[in-house]
Amino acid sequence: MKYRYKIFVLIAAVSLIACKSVQAIPSSAARSYIVIDADSGRIISSRNADEKLPIASTTKIMTTILSIENAGRLDREIEVPAACTGIEGSSLYLRPRQMVSVMDLLYGTMLRSGNDAAETLAAFAGRNSTEGFVTMMNDKAAEIGAYNTNFVNPSGLHDENHYSTAYDLAIISRYAMQNNLFKQIASSVKYTAKSLNTTLYNKNKVVYQYQYGSGIKIGYTQAAGRCLVASAEKEGTEIIVVVLDDQYWFNDSYAMFDWAFENYKSYKIVEKGQYAGNAPDGEPVFINDTFSYLLTEEEKGKIRFETKITVPYLVSGMDLPSCGTYNIYLGDEVVHTGSLVYN
């Protein structure tokens, strides 16, 4: 099969104004950290991001998103198993056989960081098997590319075999924050839990202390130190910061956000339905997805777009016949590959 190649430079992405250089990221006390674009996943700064470390209650990010995906009706009330009460550490002080709504448990897990709430969710969403739920946690981590993560429990209580990395936590958090309900929970300052007859306040100060804060979870044990996964959104650009074992966890994350917003911005590079050229039979073909990428002013002029238009063929799961692929380059590096379709 012959291919027809067409190369297009995105004029809209070219900047003719003077470009300022990117300043160095502020110093951090974190043993490990990473700063990524929540949209594309681009890493813009990191240190020791692949080091396996204890992660304390940031574990509950995975517990919560999996519970949302697997617990069914979230407004139902469920019975708290006796085995899920009296858990050490942060707690909602649940009682055996107490009836609590799944939604209140989700908020209690994220905002209050209740270990008993996390255990109750795991037992319920795991079909009465906490061990089965932990297996689901590890399977999901592998599925989304968090290969250096191993969960032993749903709460984050210390265990030598319970660990992750700053990079993996960023991937897990990016996945979770794409769920609207999860993001709503993670960004809440407070929540009225009717089935618990109480108001829960978010321990994550990012959501009310930092001007652009949008989530997501803190964690602390003596072994893990102070761990924070934080997100902030400004003018359509959302950044995720992970700091592990950092005594200045909040201030360091705020400085990283300020640095990122000062030097980077998310740009829509292509949009679904955008014209991309003509197929060999003369028919127009179009971009099949929308892609945005985090760029500095200087990098905007280094973006280019290349298509490989082919004879149409059907692809399983695709509504329209594929007419080839396209690549987005930043300089010589491919940062995104997508498909082309007939309109």
JOCORJO-V153344 format. One line per field, one symbol per residue. ss: DSSP state (~ for helix, > for strand, _ for the rest). burial: b if it has 24 or more other ideal C-beta (glycine too) atoms within 12 Angstrom, else e. A space follows every 50 residues. Layout:
ss = ???
burial = ???
This chain:
ss = ___>>>>>__~~~__________________>>>>>>_____>>>>>___ __>__~~~~~~~~~~~~~~~______>>>__~~~______________>> >~~~~~~~~~____~~~~~~~~~~~____~~~~~~~~~~~~~~______> ____________>>_~~~~~~~~~~~~__~~~~~~~___>>>>~~~_>>> >____~~~~___>>>>>>>>>___>>>>>>>>>>__>>>>>>>>____~~ ~~~~~~~~~~~~~_>>>>>>____>>>>_____>>>>___>>>>>_~~~~ __>>>>>>>>>>>________>>>>>>>>>__>>>>>>>>>>_
burial = eeeeebebebeebeeeeeeeeeeebbebbbbbbbbbbbbbbbbbbbbebb bbbbbbbbbbbbbbbbbbbbbeebeeebbbbeebbebebbbbebeeebeb bbbbbbbbbbbbbbbbbbbbbbbbbbeeebeebbebbbebbeebebebbb bbbbbbbbeeebbbbbbbbbbbbbbbbbbebbbbbbbbbebebebbeeeb ebbbebbeebebbbbbbbbbbeebbbbbbbbbbeeebbbbbbbbbbeebb bbbbbbbbbbbebbbbbbbbeeebebbebeeeeebbbbbebbbbbbeebb ebbbbbbbbbebeeeeeeeebbbbbbbbbbeeeebbebbbbbe
